[in-house]
Amino acid sequence: MKKSLEEDVFIPLYPKSTVEDKSSLRSKFQDRCFWSAVKLLSNILLWDGIVQEDTVRDLGLSKLLNRYLLLNLLNTAPGQDNIEKCNKVVACLPERWFQGLKSGSTLPELLNFCQHLLQ
């Protein structure tokens, strides 16, 4: 999983003006890279309960979500596309990680993502 993160994940960052046109090649390429990374996030988080939780959280949240996916989400214009992307990311997260958390709190690795959701 670590090797895949280091060698296979790439999401180009283009200026917002370049990717606003969803039919442009840059926009389509960036979207394909994003969705490929979301699929990898889903696959990594499926290892929860098999591999140590700290390792899964580090790889999935700290390295993939915060390093790659969140940058793309921040660069995506507010709207339905951004909501869909955020929903898919949230759907990947194991529910058991949130059991026992106080209301209004979250995992430390999700603070930046939660801030994005609040905005």
C-alpha positions in Angstrom: 0.0 0.0 0.0 2.8 2.4 0.9 4.6 1.7 -2.4 1.4 2.3 -4.3 0.9 5.7 -2.5 4.5 6.7 -3.3 4.6 5.6 -6.9 1.1 5.4 -8.3 -0.8 8.4 -7.0 -0.7 11.6 -9.0 -3.3 14.3 -9.1 -2.2 17.3 -11.2 -3.0 20.8 -9.8 -4.2 23.1 -12.6 -5.4 26.6 -12.1 -9.2 26.8 -11.3 -9.8 28.7 -14.5 -8.3 25.8 -16.5 -10.5 23.1 -15.0 -13.8 25.0 -14.8 -14.6 23.7 -18.3 -15.5 20.1 -17.4 -15.1 19.1 -21.1 -11.5 20.2 -21.2 -8.8 17.5 -21.4 -7.1 18.8 -18.3 -10.3 18.7 -16.3 -11.1 15.1 -17.4 -7.5 14.0 -16.6 -7.6 15.6 -13.2 -10.9 13.9 -12.4 -9.7 10.5 -13.5 -6.7 10.8 -11.3 -8.9 12.0 -8.4 -11.3 9.1 -8.7 -8.4 6.6 -9.0 -7.0 8.0 -5.7 -10.5 7.7 -4.1 -10.6 4.1 -5.1 -7.2 3.5 -3.6 -8.4 5.2 -0.4 -11.4 2.9 -0.3 -9.1 -0.1 -0.7 -6.7 1.0 1.9 -9.4 1.7 4.5 -10.9 -1.8 3.8 -7.8 -3.2 5.6 -9.0 -1.7 8.8 -9.3 -4.5 11.4 -6.8 -6.6 9.5 -3.8 -4.2 9.5 -3.0 -2.1 12.6 -5.4 0.9 12.8 -2.6 3.4 13.1 -1.0 2.2 9.9 -4.3 2.3 8.0 -5.1 5.8 9.3 -1.6 7.0 8.5 -1.6 5.7 4.9 -5.3 6.4 4.1 -5.9 9.7 5.9 -2.5 11.4 6.6 -0.8 10.4 3.4 -3.6 10.0 0.8 -6.5 12.1 1.9 -4.6 15.1 3.3 -1.7 15.0 0.8 -3.5 14.4 -2.4 -7.3 14.3 -2.3 -7.8 17.4 -0.1 -5.7 19.6 -2.3 -8.0 18.6 -5.2 -11.1 19.2 -3.2 -9.9 22.7 -2.2 -9.2 23.4 -5.9 -12.7 22.3 -7.0 -15.3 25.0 -7.3 -18.1 24.8 -4.7 -21.1 23.0 -6.2 -22.5 19.5 -6.9 -19.1 18.1 -8.2 -17.4 19.0 -4.9 -20.3 17.6 -2.9 -20.2 14.3 -4.8 -16.4 14.0 -4.3 -16.8 14.7 -0.5 -19.6 12.2 -0.2 -17.5 9.5 -1.8 -14.6 10.2 0.5 -16.9 10.1 3.6 -18.4 6.8 2.4 -14.9 5.2 2.5 -14.4 6.0 6.2 -15.0 3.1 8.6 -17.9 3.9 11.0 -16.2 2.3 14.0 -13.6 5.0 14.0 -16.3 7.5 15.1 -17.8 5.4 17.8 -17.1 6.9 21.2 -16.2 10.3 19.9 -17.8 13.3 21.5 -20.4 15.2 19.5 -18.8 17.8 17.3 -15.4 16.2 17.4 -13.5 14.1 14.9 -10.2 12.3 14.3 -7.1 14.5 14.2 -6.3 13.4 10.7 -9.7 14.6 9.5 -9.6 18.1 10.9 -8.7 19.8 7.6 -11.3 17.7 5.7 -13.9 18.7 8.2 -13.0 22.4 7.9 -13.5 22.0 4.1 -16.9 20.4 4.7 -17.9 23.2 7.0 -17.0 25.9 4.4 
